[in-house]
Structures are given as C-alpha cells and as structure tokens.
Amino acid sequence: MVLASGLVAGAAGAQPVSPGVTVTVFAAGSLRGPITQAAQAFEKVNPGTRVALTFGASGLLHDRIVAGESVDLFASANMAHPQSLSTGSAWGPTVPFARNALCALARPGLTVTRETLVKTLLDPSIKLGTSTPKADPSGDYAFELFEKLERSGAAPAGSAKLLADKALQLTGGPNSPAPPVGRNVYGMLVAQGQADVFLTYCTNAVLAVAEEPGLQMVEVPPAINVGAEYGLAVRRAAPQAAQAFADELRSGAGQQALRQAGFMAS
C-alpha cells in the first residue's frame, strides 16, 4: 500500500493528458512489475486514460512491431531493438531509462559462490540455462558474458564456445513455452530441474528466490558481468499521452517503481 501511494504522489506532478485515450505499450517481460505499477498510477492521475500493456521478449515484440502491429511506446531490455525502429520516420529517438545486470540463479543444494561461479558454469555436469539470443536480450547478454570471461582471462581459451554450445536456451524464443501466468519462469525452470544454473537479470533472480525460497541468487563477478541498458521509443503519431507516460518512465512514478524493483538509473 505504501508503494502504491508513493507512485501516485510521483505521478501527480505530471501534466494531465486528454481523457478517453488508450496508450498501447510493448515492454520487456522483466519490466512487468514496475511498468504495471507505473501504468496504474498514470491512469489514476489521468482519469479516462488507459495504458494497455503487452509484455514479452524484446526481440519478439520488435518483430511484431515491424510486422505492422500498432504500438505507441516500446520499452526494450536493450537499446538496439528500439533504435532499429528509430532509423525511419515513424518512431522518435531511443532514450535510455534503466539499467540491469546479470545474476546466476542456482538450484538448491548446489555449492556455488561468486568466486566459484565460472568454474561451476564450465563444469560439464552442470545444466546451464539462458534465454534465447536475438529473440531476447537476456540471452544476448549471457552470450556476451561468455565472450567476456574468456577475453578477461577468467576462463581458458575456448570457454566461450564451450559455454555457448552447452547453454540451454529455455525461454524467450519464438517456440519457447509461454511463461506461466503469475509465476516466475526462471525460478520455475530451476526448481523443476531443467537447469542447475540460469543466467538472468538480477531483478528476475530476486523475484525467483522470493517465490522459490530454496533457490540461490549468486552475483556475477564485476570483472565479467554485463550491464543491460534499457531503451524506450515513442511512435511519432502516438497520442500525447504516450509521450507523457514515457516521461514518467524516465523521471516520474515509473522511475520510482523501477528503482524499487531493483533496476538502476540509466
């Protein structure tokens, strides 16, 4: 209740928008909690305005936009997908609005720490889970981490390929099973034994551990971690309310919700 009150207070400073407008938003799945809260706050201080939210893997959402679906605001887990839309005349510039990082989600009973994480990932007996590269930025960041740990000397030559080859791309792809409603998909996959370790956003790992208390959240060593920069873009022909909501995500109630959910400022 305190969180909701704080969000309304943050949104109250924004200039009201015309009522009777629906703002269509596509947003990365990792943003579900804070953007849903921000949308509810935005609607409360702008009676008659509705924010229609669709969440999913950013790459797949991008493909739907390119295929012609009508969207007013796109909030992606990377900068590249909205930037590719901004190269034409239909979309405004892409602006950063949040940052995230990778963490490891480990099964109960697995002995692993930040110091032993790389060795654990390289262990042939360990099932390593990631999201799907290109379709979901989380997978791209995980595969970038594989390259980075080899370049940094944290792992021997050939480790990046070894990890890429063994990675089980369990989520975020066009043929991946739909995430269960009301349940953290990463926690579910690890709890079910489909992966011993899953590389995902730290914000996702926090939610997974809260839902599945036996799971472990392991920090990725800073020297090899990969930062995730989130970007948003607004369609130029979108109603003024879309830009107003984007402004809230950058500096108002949305930014407050993001920080409370564990995201870092851009």
Helices and strands as residue ranges (DSSP letters): H 2-11, E 22-28, G 29-31, H 32-45, E 50-56, H 58-66, E 73-76, H 80-86, E 95-106, H 117-122, E 128-131, H 137-151, H 159-166, E 168-171, H 185-191, E 197-201, H 202-211, E 216-219, E 227-234, H 240-251, H 253-260
